[in-house]
Amino acid sequence: MITKPHREYDAQAAMLAYRTGLNAAICKAWIETPVAKSAEAIKAAYMPNGDENSITVARSEIEAYALAQVKKFS
Protein backbone atom coordinates (compact mmCIF):
# COMPACT_ATOMS: atom_id res chain seq x y z
CA MET A 1 0.00 0.00 0.00
CA ILE A 2 1.29 3.43 -0.93
CA THR A 3 1.41 5.94 1.89
CA LYS A 4 -0.30 9.24 1.38
CA PRO A 5 1.93 12.34 1.22
CA HIS A 6 0.10 14.08 4.07
CA ARG A 7 1.01 11.20 6.37
CA GLU A 8 4.66 11.59 5.41
CA TYR A 9 4.41 15.33 6.09
CA ASP A 10 2.82 14.61 9.46
CA ALA A 11 5.67 12.32 10.45
CA GLN A 12 8.34 14.71 9.15
CA ALA A 13 6.69 17.64 10.89
CA ALA A 14 6.46 15.76 14.17
CA MET A 15 10.15 14.81 14.01
CA LEU A 16 11.19 18.34 13.06
CA ALA A 17 9.01 19.82 15.80
CA TYR A 18 10.60 17.50 18.33
CA ARG A 19 14.11 18.36 17.16
CA THR A 20 13.58 22.13 16.95
CA GLY A 21 11.17 22.60 19.84
CA LEU A 22 8.68 24.37 17.56
CA ASN A 23 4.99 23.71 16.98
CA ALA A 24 4.30 20.72 14.71
CA ALA A 25 1.64 22.64 12.77
CA ILE A 26 4.12 25.38 11.91
CA CYS A 27 6.72 22.79 10.90
CA LYS A 28 4.18 21.01 8.70
CA ALA A 29 3.15 24.26 7.00
CA TRP A 30 6.82 25.09 6.34
CA ILE A 31 7.49 21.62 4.89
CA GLU A 32 4.42 21.78 2.63
CA THR A 33 5.03 25.32 1.42
CA PRO A 34 7.12 25.84 -1.72
CA VAL A 35 9.39 28.40 -0.04
CA ALA A 36 13.13 28.45 -0.58
CA LYS A 37 14.88 26.25 1.93
CA SER A 38 18.62 26.06 2.52
CA ALA A 39 20.50 22.80 2.24
CA GLU A 40 21.03 22.79 6.00
CA ALA A 41 17.31 23.22 6.63
CA ILE A 42 16.49 20.41 4.22
CA LYS A 43 19.02 18.18 5.97
CA ALA A 44 17.42 18.90 9.34
CA ALA A 45 13.89 18.45 8.02
CA TYR A 46 14.29 15.29 5.99
CA MET A 47 17.33 13.46 7.31
CA PRO A 48 17.19 12.01 10.81
CA ASN A 49 20.90 12.52 11.42
CA GLY A 50 21.00 16.31 11.03
CA ASP A 51 23.63 17.99 13.16
CA GLU A 52 23.12 20.82 15.64
CA ASN A 53 23.95 23.48 13.03
CA SER A 54 21.35 22.21 10.58
CA ILE A 55 18.71 22.08 13.34
CA THR A 56 19.49 25.70 14.26
CA VAL A 57 19.25 26.77 10.61
CA ALA A 58 15.94 24.96 10.15
CA ARG A 59 14.55 26.52 13.32
CA SER A 60 15.55 30.00 12.11
CA GLU A 61 13.97 29.44 8.70
CA ILE A 62 10.75 28.06 10.19
CA GLU A 63 10.51 30.98 12.62
CA ALA A 64 11.06 33.45 9.75
CA TYR A 65 8.36 31.67 7.72
CA ALA A 66 5.91 31.78 10.65
CA LEU A 67 6.61 35.49 11.24
CA ALA A 68 6.04 36.24 7.54
CA GLN A 69 2.71 34.41 7.68
CA VAL A 70 1.62 36.39 10.73
CA LYS A 71 2.58 39.67 9.05
CA LYS A 72 0.81 38.62 5.85
CA PHE A 73 -2.49 38.08 7.65
CA SER A 74 -2.22 41.09 9.99
FENBEL-V716442 format. One record per backbone hydrogen bond with DSSP energy under -1.0 kcal/mol. NH is the residue of the N-H (numbers start at 0). CO is the residue of the C=O. E is the energy in kcal/mol with one decimal. If there is no record, write none. Layout:
[[NH,CO,E] [NH,CO,E]]
This chain:
[[6,3,-1.0] [7,3,-1.4] [8,4,-2.6] [9,5,-2.2] [10,6,-2.2] [11,7,-2.8] [12,8,-3.0] [13,9,-2.4] [14,10,-2.3] [15,11,-2.8] [16,12,-2.9] [17,13,-2.2] [18,14,-2.3] [19,15,-2.5] [20,16,-2.3] [26,22,-2.1] [27,23,-2.6] [28,24,-2.2] [29,25,-2.3] [30,26,-2.4] [31,27,-2.5] [32,28,-1.5] [34,32,-1.8] [41,37,-2.3] [42,38,-2.3] [43,39,-2.1] [44,40,-2.4] [45,41,-2.8] [46,42,-1.7] [49,46,-1.2] [54,50,-1.9] [55,51,-2.1] [56,52,-2.4] [57,53,-2.4] [58,54,-2.5] [59,55,-2.2] [60,56,-2.5] [61,57,-2.7] [62,58,-2.5] [63,59,-2.3] [64,60,-2.3] [65,61,-2.7] [66,62,-2.4] [67,63,-2.2] [68,64,-2.1] [69,65,-2.1] [70,66,-2.5] [71,67,-2.1] [72,68,-1.6]]
